[in-house]
Structure formats: structure tokens, C-alpha cells
Amino acid sequence: MACAVFRGDISAEEFSAAIAQVDADLRSHDVTMADLLWRATLDRAVALSHEHTPALGNRMLDVLHISSALELGAKNFVTYDNRQIDLARRVGLKTISP
């Protein structure tokens, strides 16, 4: 979200409101933190990168985010990044760009 401020996609006020909402969601348990097995996540990220990055041009952190979602068993993936959307869809995640 901070990068969205930098790009001019949202204002500093919208950023502050979004951070406050995330904090509220964590307190209410509408959003929860999850532990992740990093070795499995990194191994999956390497495999995804080898298979898809030559065609899609994904950045490593984008691949890592998708790998993390897959390792956690996610079905949906929230992103606004077109390359990340392409990769997420290729690996079976439903993408959401609210």
C-alpha cells in the first residue's frame, strides 16, 4: 500500500485509513497471521520462477508472494499487478483486484 502512495494511486490519507483498517481486522480476527514453512515456500518459489518467469517476467518477490499463498492453501489472491495476476491464475489461484 505504501508503494501505491508513491505511485500516486492512493493518497497518504487513504493509506493511513487502510493501515488502520488492517489493524482493526487483525484485532477482530477478521484477518489472521499465519505461520509459513519457509524452506517449502522458497523451494516452490524457485520452481515457479523457473517454469513461469521466462514467459511472464515476474519479479522474485511477486513469485514469493504467490508461493506463500499456495503453501498456505489459499484459493484467492489479491493483487493489482498484472504479471502477478497472470502467474496467480496460471497456478490456479482466483485473483481479486478490489
N, C-alpha and C positions, 0 to 999 in steps of 0.2 A: 504494500500500500504506500509505503514511503516513496518508492520509485514512481508511483502514479502521480504523486505530488511533484516530483522532479520533472516528469514529462508534461505536466500541466493538465493531466486527465482529471484530477480532483484538487480541490483547494485544501489549504492547511486546516481549515475548519472541518471540512469533510473527513480529512484524515484523523483528526482528533476525535470526532464523533465515532468513526469506525473503530478506533482503538478502544474507546470507552465501551462500545457495544461488544467487542470481543472479550473484554474484561468481565462485563456483565454476564455474557454467555458462559464463560468459564466458571464464574461464581455460582450460577444457577444450574450448572451441569448440562446445559443445552449443548455445549461443546466440551469435550473431554480431551485431556492429554493422553497419548498412547506411547507405550514403550516399544522400541523398534530394535530388532536384531540387526546390527549394523553390518556384520560380515555378509549375511544373506542379501541385505539390501544393496550393498556395494557390488557383490557378485552379479546380482540381477541387473544393476545399472550398467555394468561393463557389457553384459550380454546384449542388453537393449541398445546400447550405443553402437556396438559392432554391427548389429543387424539393421538398425534404422537410421543412424546419424548420417551415413554417406548419402542417403537419398533425401533426408529431411533437413539436415543441417542443425539438429538440436544441440543446444548448449548443455554442458555437463550437469549444471545444477537443475535444469529442466528435466533431464533424464533421471537424476537422483530423486526429484520430487515424484515423478511417476513411478519409479521403482519403489519408493517408500509407500505410496498408495497401494500398489499391488501386494507388497509384503504384508500390509495391514488388512488386506482383504476388501479394500474399497471397491465399490461398484460405480461410484460417481466421482468426477474430478472437476474442481472449479478452477478455471483459468481464463485469461483473456489473450494469452499468447498463441498466435496461430500455429507456430511449429509445435508447441506443446499440445495443442488441441489435436493436431494431426497424429502425433505419436500416441497420445492417450487413446484416441479412437482406434488406432491400429492394434493396440494391445487389449482392446475390449472394454475400455472404460467409457462410460457415458459422460460427455463433457457438459459443463454448465458455465455459462458466462452471464451472470445476472446483471 
